[in-house]
């Protein structure tokens, strides 16, 4: 009974598995990936590849060999094609690998790869395409290469045909349009199997037949350059499939038993995404892949026939296999050889094969589609990589990070999606002739100096990266990447920040501000008081009368923070810039707000001025008088600070003079005056208010981290340090350090100015300014949101900052926020904190703002949940492991109402919605970090609650219920009293 039940379950599971794969099953790929958990599924995966995974690198003969007419080689269609039309460059020399086997072997040894994919040049062995023209010197070159590979324990992966057809076959027979090439190719394959097969375990018959058929015999973009016959590509594709199948059967029948190799055809593909979330768009995506990849994959892996969408759309234009031919073609692939990268790109042609959808680079989804569509075959990625411009040298960060992305997607497909990927081939070993792009791009891991006599090879940064990755077999989890367990100190400050608060200058306790008299003895109506000399409006007697204050304080309390950070509006508080003409009503509102926060047990943290970029927040008269370029503004700011200290200082114990003044758009003259304004404001507090109020004052610097583009070399450490000097040290060093601007900053600008490239001059500090500014701090406050990378190499002029001679970039494996495309890089915060701590030891540090944007319409802010969890954990590492004197953390921001896209509260029809990020942040606060599950509870003294009723008042549903019960009770008592007195009368 048990046995039969087990068999039933096994059969059922097999049927389910078969139902999940097969023709058409790939269409579920888009829906599946839409359902995967975000952002966890997109986060970087630290893991390694399976044991025995094949690490490979590849080249193609025409691109790298050169020697186009040496030692008996015959011309190929590319030799002819590059000499016709508007072509300006040829692959006659390429990388000259024919004369430089030792250089190639040295490069392969350095990489540490297990396999090397290269192609045999058909016209080098058979100059006219047939065995009768056999060239021994050509065959000898490949024998020598294979022997050298074996000496360094690298397995060859040989491609028989990589687009370089003997020109004789094209000129006299019409090339692949002629079915006679099937037998000629079989004979050529027979020679290669017999001659090299004892040393070769992986064979590729034909590379990327789509490119050969569609662009060689359709668009004419590649050799042989034939166009204007729309049916010809399908005839060519038909013959390519027959040629492959013929070679496969030959190997299977004649050589497999002795040589033990595997044979396949390299199929190239793009990836496509639906332009709209409709069923017909998914059908169009499926159609696009079938017309490119399925055109050749379905005959090989399914049933020997073409995809049904091709048959229905093309009709008789598409050749058909007879039943015997279909059986002959079907099953002639021992593994799925997949080519992915810029070779199959719709930059080559019109958009016809996109079917109205949008092309994207997503190797992982493509791998899953292959798994689903073709019954989970073993997949060998035989080409993958990207390119850089032709004038790029040995620093190729774009290529390196694309390589990292594709390898990461491959790893996820293995670990998350159960795809059988058995190997990965980085393309290419060397820079060479890049087909239709000629020498306009470079794809090599090794830089080739085409001007040097010996075609000198040098490893690029992408080569060093690939070498390190192979050595580690992936991306093993390092200690610094692991989550930390532990807690912050008991007095750690937990806060929430907002750029501004909602301001209300009239009490909203009652909707009507007028005063009324109740005519109790008459008709019981309310009469508005109109008598002269009587106040007509009700004055605010309690700060809690402001509904906006009650609402905002209640929101803050729900987060369970101890501090709340917001900025004042200088231009509204002192519209004329003269404090004698201050807006006393607004000042009173701010006093009420800070007072109510304090009563509720929340410490206000107040910024006097927040730099807002292009939108000036200075009082208009000061702005008209040159703004921060004027000393009048500096003095006015000190007076404004004094006003705020005087009226708000009783409730505010943490002050920020300038919030993020270090914007890179500001001139050095403006920066100098901002530093003087801060110094004056700090000294005003220090002399006049500190003793009585006992507060602390500093400024907040925007400090996104800048990482060298190459973590394994020191090439970009200097450019990264330069950027940090100019972004952060510009304001930090005069205050927290030497009292002057960073030495590196002065030296750099002096060097630039001496070359007459710029006219940037740093002002000099007078002795009085230095005494005023140096040491004008009580803590170091920073805001941090993201991390970027810098390189000295120029790849994109739009991301190049000429003043600092740095190129900004991002690692494309990083998570990105939805709207602003801000990278989510938690470890950047830890590095920023460590930089400050190392530069200014023992200074107390506060993270005054840290957050990420998400679509305000999405209340399920999973990215922000991930962000807060991981960034706060990195802050904990800085405190526990790096000894950073971290005193507090402020999440940014409270609500979308004031800070759209950043809030932990969303808004729907004027009602606030608590997002998951708020719940997560509150749980971290309640645990004071990330205590280990087995750790004893942290014993912290519980602070006395200043306003016991405030917590209750924050719960509006409870308050409403109690009010209702109270009102009902009062009405009941009133009725009892009324009827009792009436009965007595």
Secondary structure, 3 states (H helix, E strand, C coil): CHHHHHHHHHHHHHHHHHHHCCCCHHHHHHHHHHHCCCCCCCCCCCEECCCCCEEEEECCHHHHCCCCCCCCCCCEHHHHHCCCCCCCCCCCCCCCHHHCHHHHHHHHHHHCCCEEEEECCHHHHECCCCHHHECHHHHHHHHHHHHHHHHCCCEEEEEEECCCCEHHHHHHHCHHHCCHHHHHHHHHHHHHHHHHHHHEEEEEEEECHHHHHHHHCCCCCCCCCCCCCCCHHHHHHHHHHHHHHHHHHHHHHHCHHHHCCEEEEEEECCEEECCCCCHHHHHHHHHHHHHHHHHHHHHHHCCCCCCHHHHHHHHHHCCCCCHHHHHHHCCCCCCEEEEECCCCCHHHCCCHHHCCCEEECCHHHHHHHHHHHCCCCCEEEEEECCCEECCCCCCCHHHHHHHHHHHHHHHHHHHCCCCCEEEEEEECCECCCCHHHCCCEECCCEEECCCCCCCCEEECHHHHHHHHHHHHCEECCCHHHCCCCEECCCCCEEEEECCCCCCCCCCCCCCCCECEEECCCCCCCEEECCCCCCCCECCCCCHHHCHHHHHHHHHHHHHCCCEEEEECCHHHHCCCCCHHHCCHHHHHHHHHHHHHHHHCCCEEEEEEEECCCCCCCCCHHHHHCCHHHCHHHHHHHHHHHHHHHHHHCCCEEEEEEEECCCCCCCCHHHHHHHHHHHHHHHHHHHHHCHHHHCCEEEEEEECCEEEECCCCCCCCHHHHHHHHHHHHHHHHHHHHCCCCCCHHHHHHHHHHHHCCCCCCCCCCCCHHHHHHHCCCCCCEEEECCCEEEEECCCCCHHHEECCCCEEEECCCCCEECCCCCCEECHHHHHHHHHHHHHHCCCCCEEEEEECCCCCCCCCCCHHHHHHHHHHHHHHHHHHHCCCCCEEEEEEECCECCCCCCCCCEEEECCEEEECHHHHHHHHHHHHCEECCCCCCCCCCCCCCCCCHHHHHHCCHHHHHHHHHHHHHHHHHHHHHHHHHHHHHC
